[in-house]
Amino acid sequence: MNAANMVAIVLIIGGILGLVYGDFSYTRETQEAKLGPLELSVKDTETVYVPVWVSVGVIVVGGGILLLANKKASS
C-alpha cells in the first residue's frame, strides 16, 4: 500500500467520522494564577462543529485519490 492509498483511506475515515459525530469538544486551560500555596486555573470547553458538506467533500476527495492511485498502479 503506497502513501496515496493511505492518505485516501485516512480522508475517507475522517469524513465518515465527521458525518457520524458532527462535532467534537476539547478542554483547554485559559488562565492560571498562583497565589502562594493556592493555584487557580480556568478550564474552557470548546466545541467545534463539522459541517456536513465538509465531511462529504473529504470523502469525495479521498475516494478520488484512491481511484486515481489505483488507476495509475494498474496502468
C-alpha positions in Angstrom: 0.0 0.0 0.0 1.5 3.3 -1.0 1.3 6.7 0.6 -1.5 7.9 -1.7 -3.7 5.0 -0.7 -3.1 5.6 3.0 -3.9 9.3 2.7 -7.1 8.5 0.8 -8.2 6.0 3.5 -7.5 8.4 6.3 -9.5 11.1 4.5 -12.4 8.7 3.9 -12.4 7.6 7.6 -12.2 11.2 8.7 -15.1 12.2 6.5 -17.2 9.3 7.8 -16.4 10.2 11.4 -17.4 13.8 10.6 -20.8 12.6 9.3 -21.4 10.3 12.3 -20.4 12.6 15.1 -20.9 16.1 13.6 -18.9 17.9 16.3 -16.1 17.4 18.8 -15.2 19.0 22.1 -11.9 19.7 23.8 -10.9 21.3 27.0 -8.2 23.9 27.4 -6.8 25.9 30.3 -7.2 29.6 29.6 -5.9 31.3 32.8 -3.7 30.2 35.6 -2.8 32.1 38.8 -0.5 31.1 41.6 -1.0 33.0 44.8 1.3 31.5 47.4 0.1 28.0 48.1 -3.1 28.5 46.1 -3.3 27.6 42.4 -6.2 28.7 40.4 -7.0 27.7 36.8 -9.9 28.1 34.5 -10.8 25.4 32.0 -12.9 26.2 29.0 -14.7 23.5 26.9 -14.7 24.4 23.2 -17.0 22.7 20.7 -16.1 22.5 17.0 -18.9 21.8 14.6 -18.1 20.0 11.4 -20.5 20.9 8.5 -22.0 18.0 6.5 -20.7 19.5 3.2 -17.1 19.4 4.6 -17.4 15.7 5.6 -18.9 14.8 2.2 -16.2 16.7 0.4 -13.5 15.0 2.3 -15.0 11.6 1.5 -15.2 12.5 -2.2 -11.6 13.8 -2.3 -10.4 10.6 -0.5 -12.3 8.4 -3.0 -10.9 10.3 -5.9 -7.4 9.9 -4.7 -8.0 6.2 -4.1 -9.4 5.7 -7.6 -6.6 7.7 -9.3 -3.8 5.9 -7.3 -5.3 2.5 -8.2 -5.7 3.5 -11.9 -2.1 4.6 -12.1 -0.9 1.4 -10.4 -2.8 -0.8 -12.8 -1.5 1.0 -15.9 
